[in-house]
C-alpha cells in the first residue's frame, strides 16, 4: 500500500472519534428540537389562545404566541422583528455548528452549545412556520407573572448557564496552571 494511501487512512481514523462526538452533539440538539416541537404542537391543538390549565398554585399550562424575542422584546413590532430574530438565530446556529465541529471533545462547552442550538432551531421553526413562537409554560405568584415560555427557551437558558459555568471553570484552570508554573 502506498505511503500516501496509508497516511490518508490513518488520518481518517484519527478524525473518526471527533466526527462521532460532533454528530452526537448534533443528535442531542435534535432531541431538544423534537421534544420542543411535539410539546408546541400538542398545546397549540389542545388549548385555545389565552386558555389556561391550572396545574399548581404557581404554575399553569397556557397558550400564548410571542412574535418578539425573550420577555416579548419587540413583540409590538409590525412583523419585521420576525425576520430580524430569524436572521440572528440563523447566524448563531451557524456559529454554534462551527464551534461544535471545532471542539467536540470539550464536553461542558459542547453540552451548552447543544442546548442553545436545539432551542434556537426550535424557535426558528416557529418563527418561519407561524410568524411567532408558541409558549405554554406559565409561572406566577399572586399577581406577579413570569413571561410564558417553552422547551426551546428552557434549553437556551440551561445552555447559557452551562456556558457561563464552562467559562468560570476554564478561568479557574488557567489560574491554577499559572500559579503552578510560578
TARACOR-V765606 format. One record per backbone hydrogen bond with DSSP energy under -1.0 kcal/mol. CO is the residue of the C=O (numbers start at 1). NH is the residue of the N-H. E is the energy in kcal/mol with one decimal. If there is no record, write none. Layout:
CO,NH,E
CO,NH,E
This chain:
2,6,-2.1
3,7,-2.9
4,8,-2.2
5,9,-2.2
6,10,-2.5
7,11,-2.6
8,12,-2.1
9,13,-2.2
10,14,-2.0
11,15,-1.6
12,16,-1.2
15,19,-2.6
16,20,-2.7
17,21,-2.4
18,22,-2.6
19,23,-2.5
20,24,-2.2
21,25,-2.3
22,26,-2.0
23,27,-2.2
24,28,-2.1
25,29,-1.9
26,30,-2.2
27,31,-2.0
28,32,-1.7
29,33,-2.5
30,34,-2.7
31,35,-2.5
32,36,-2.8
33,37,-2.8
34,38,-2.7
35,39,-2.1
36,40,-2.2
37,41,-2.5
38,42,-2.4
39,43,-2.5
40,44,-2.3
41,45,-1.7
42,46,-2.6
43,47,-1.8
48,51,-2.4
51,63,-1.0
53,61,-2.4
56,59,-1.3
58,140,-2.3
59,55,-1.9
59,56,-2.5
60,138,-2.3
61,53,-3.3
63,50,-3.4
64,135,-2.9
66,133,-2.4
69,72,-1.6
70,73,-1.6
72,75,-2.3
73,69,-2.5
74,77,-1.6
80,84,-1.8
81,85,-3.0
82,86,-1.7
83,87,-2.5
84,88,-2.5
85,89,-2.3
86,90,-2.6
87,91,-2.2
88,92,-2.4
89,93,-2.8
90,94,-2.2
91,95,-2.2
92,96,-2.8
93,97,-2.6
94,98,-2.0
95,99,-2.5
96,100,-2.8
97,101,-2.3
98,102,-2.1
99,103,-2.0
103,106,-1.6
105,107,-1.3
106,110,-2.9
107,111,-2.6
108,112,-2.2
109,113,-2.2
110,114,-2.6
111,115,-2.0
112,116,-2.2
113,117,-3.0
114,118,-2.7
115,119,-2.3
116,120,-2.9
117,121,-2.6
118,122,-2.2
119,123,-2.2
120,124,-2.2
121,125,-2.5
122,126,-1.3
123,127,-2.4
124,128,-2.7
125,129,-2.8
126,130,-3.5
126,131,-1.1
133,66,-2.7
135,64,-2.5
136,62,-1.9
137,149,-1.9
138,60,-2.6
139,146,-2.7
141,144,-2.9
144,141,-2.8
149,136,-2.2
149,137,-2.6
150,154,-1.8
151,155,-2.6
152,156,-2.5
153,157,-2.5
154,158,-2.9
155,159,-2.7
156,160,-2.4
157,161,-2.3
158,162,-2.7
159,163,-2.2
160,164,-2.1
161,165,-2.5
162,166,-2.8
163,167,-2.1
164,168,-2.4
165,169,-2.7
166,170,-2.4
167,171,-2.5
168,172,-2.2
169,173,-2.4
170,174,-2.5
171,175,-2.3
172,176,-2.6
173,177,-2.6
174,178,-2.4
175,179,-2.3
176,180,-2.4
177,181,-1.4
